[in-house]
Every structure is written in C-alpha cells, then in structure tokens.
C-alpha cells in the first residue's frame, strides 16, 4: 500500500473518531429519553432544503443551504435524531442571519 493510501486511511479513521466523539459528547449532554414523546411531522431532505433556500436572508446564504443540507443528510444516519435536529436549527439560524457575511472564497465554495 502506498503512502497516500496510508494517509487516506488515517484521515478517514480520524474523521470517524471525531464524529464518534461528537456523538458521545452530545449523548452525554442530552441522554436519550426512555419514554418517547409526541413526534413532529416527517418531511424530506428536499423539502427542508427548499424551505431553507426560500427563507435564506441572501442569495449567497440560499446557495449555502444546498451544501449545508447535503452535508447534514450524509452524516444523519450515524447521529442521534436530536443531534440532527440541533444541526438543522443551527443551520437555519445561520441562513436567516442577515448580518452573516461569508467572505468571497467561502461563498464560491473554495475550501481553504
């Protein structure tokens, strides 16, 4: 196996371990309730994205919504439902914040 493959494996394992720590920290702070309360209506990721795009304060934030929903959707199966809810609420706050101004490189999707 080449050095780049070892690096990719270490990087992937590191990301998985960080995600596991985030989940453990979340579950420590907010343990799952043994009694299930009333649930909220279900909706699709596409519906969530459509509503966030519509609610976004600026065109830049509307474009960000697609990427944020995609990233949240990809990791959602590995996280507790309440943790995903929290991420959706945080994402909504950022998209509705009229004072949030990402710099031009971030808005264009360029990663640093």
C-alpha positions as CSV (number, residue, x, y, z in Angstrom):
1,X,0.0,0.0,0.0
2,X,1.4,3.4,-0.9
3,X,2.0,6.3,1.4
4,X,-1.0,8.2,0.0
5,X,-3.3,5.2,0.8
6,X,-2.0,5.1,4.4
7,X,-2.7,8.8,4.7
8,X,-6.2,8.4,3.3
9,X,-6.9,5.6,5.7
10,X,-5.6,7.6,8.7
11,X,-7.6,10.6,7.6
12,X,-10.8,8.6,7.3
13,X,-10.2,6.9,10.6
14,X,-9.5,10.3,12.2
15,X,-12.8,11.7,10.8
16,X,-14.7,8.7,12.1
17,X,-13.2,9.0,15.5
18,X,-14.0,12.8,15.7
19,X,-17.6,12.0,14.7
20,X,-17.8,9.3,17.4
21,X,-16.5,11.8,20.0
22,X,-19.1,14.4,18.9
23,X,-21.9,11.9,19.2
24,X,-20.6,10.7,22.6
25,X,-20.4,14.3,23.8
26,X,-23.9,15.0,22.6
27,X,-25.3,11.9,24.2
28,X,-23.6,12.7,27.5
29,X,-25.1,16.2,27.5
30,X,-28.5,15.0,26.3
31,X,-29.1,11.4,27.1
32,X,-31.8,9.6,25.1
33,X,-35.2,9.7,26.8
34,X,-36.6,6.3,27.7
35,X,-40.2,7.5,27.1
36,X,-40.9,8.7,23.6
37,X,-42.8,12.0,23.5
38,X,-45.0,13.2,20.7
39,X,-43.1,13.3,17.5
40,X,-43.0,16.1,14.9
41,X,-44.4,15.5,11.4
42,X,-41.9,13.9,8.9
43,X,-40.5,15.8,5.9
44,X,-38.0,15.0,3.3
45,X,-34.5,16.4,2.9
46,X,-35.6,18.1,-0.4
47,X,-38.5,19.8,1.5
48,X,-36.1,21.0,4.2
49,X,-33.7,22.3,1.5
50,X,-36.5,24.0,-0.4
51,X,-37.7,25.8,2.7
52,X,-34.2,26.9,3.8
53,X,-33.4,28.3,0.4
54,X,-36.7,30.2,0.4
55,X,-36.1,31.6,4.0
56,X,-32.4,32.5,3.4
57,X,-31.6,36.1,4.0
58,X,-29.4,36.5,0.9
59,X,-28.7,34.7,-2.4
60,X,-25.3,33.6,-1.0
61,X,-27.0,32.0,2.0
62,X,-29.6,30.4,-0.2
63,X,-26.7,28.8,-2.2
64,X,-25.1,27.7,1.1
65,X,-28.3,26.0,2.1
66,X,-27.9,23.3,-0.5
67,X,-24.4,22.4,0.7
68,X,-25.4,22.5,4.4
69,X,-28.4,20.2,3.9
70,X,-26.3,17.8,1.8
71,X,-23.6,17.6,4.5
72,X,-26.1,17.2,7.3
73,X,-28.0,14.5,5.3
74,X,-24.9,12.4,4.6
75,X,-24.0,12.1,8.3
76,X,-27.5,12.0,9.7
77,X,-27.8,8.2,9.7
78,X,-24.9,8.0,12.1
79,X,-26.2,10.5,14.6
80,X,-29.0,10.6,17.2
81,X,-32.1,12.3,15.8
82,X,-31.9,15.1,18.4
83,X,-28.4,15.8,17.3
84,X,-29.5,16.2,13.6
85,X,-32.4,18.4,14.8
86,X,-29.9,20.6,16.6
87,X,-27.8,20.9,13.4
88,X,-30.8,21.8,11.4
89,X,-31.7,24.6,13.9
90,X,-28.1,25.9,13.8
91,X,-28.1,25.8,10.0
92,X,-31.4,27.7,10.0
93,X,-30.1,30.4,12.3
94,X,-27.0,31.0,10.0
95,X,-29.2,31.1,6.9
96,X,-31.7,33.6,8.4
97,X,-28.9,35.9,9.9
98,X,-28.9,39.0,7.7
99,X,-25.6,40.1,9.3
100,X,-23.8,36.8,8.3
101,X,-21.4,37.6,5.5
102,X,-19.1,34.8,4.5
103,X,-16.0,36.0,2.6
104,X,-15.9,35.7,-1.2
105,X,-13.8,32.5,-1.2
106,X,-16.2,30.7,1.2
107,X,-19.2,31.8,-0.8
108,X,-17.7,30.4,-4.1
109,X,-17.3,27.0,-2.5
110,X,-13.5,27.3,-2.3
111,X,-12.1,25.4,0.7
112,X,-9.0,26.5,2.5
